[in-house]
Amino acid sequence: MYYVARVDEEKCATYKCKQCTLFCPEANTLMFDEERNTAYVNEPRCKGCALCVYVCSDLLKRDCIEMVMVTAEE
């Protein structure tokens, strides 16, 4: 089991800011879907650093991303 970031896409779509994608240190992990106007996580690539959570929740006060525990099968 390990932690990965998960975006609340409905909440994220109301802001459309893309700020979290600028701070993710792992390439092609936290991306933005222009059609749906929301960020999303390529969970197999996520290293669980939670930097995106810090940016979204602590700096921007939007709370659209949380860290969730997943098992290796997910």
Phi, psi and omega in degrees: 000147180203168181263142171223160176280145175223130183266134169279095189296326179295314179293317181299321182297339179285338182261319179053039188270330179068006185297321182298326182293335180285337186257348181295123183281348182258117183302142176058037179247305178253111187233172182239130178264109183296326181291319181267354180056046181213152173280158175210159184248130169277088191303323178298338179269343184293131180265356176077026182286338178069015177297323179296323179294318178300313181297310184290314186273310186279315182279313186264347179059041182250335175054045180264350184234140176223158175267133180233148178277130176234157175262166182299336181284336185290000000 
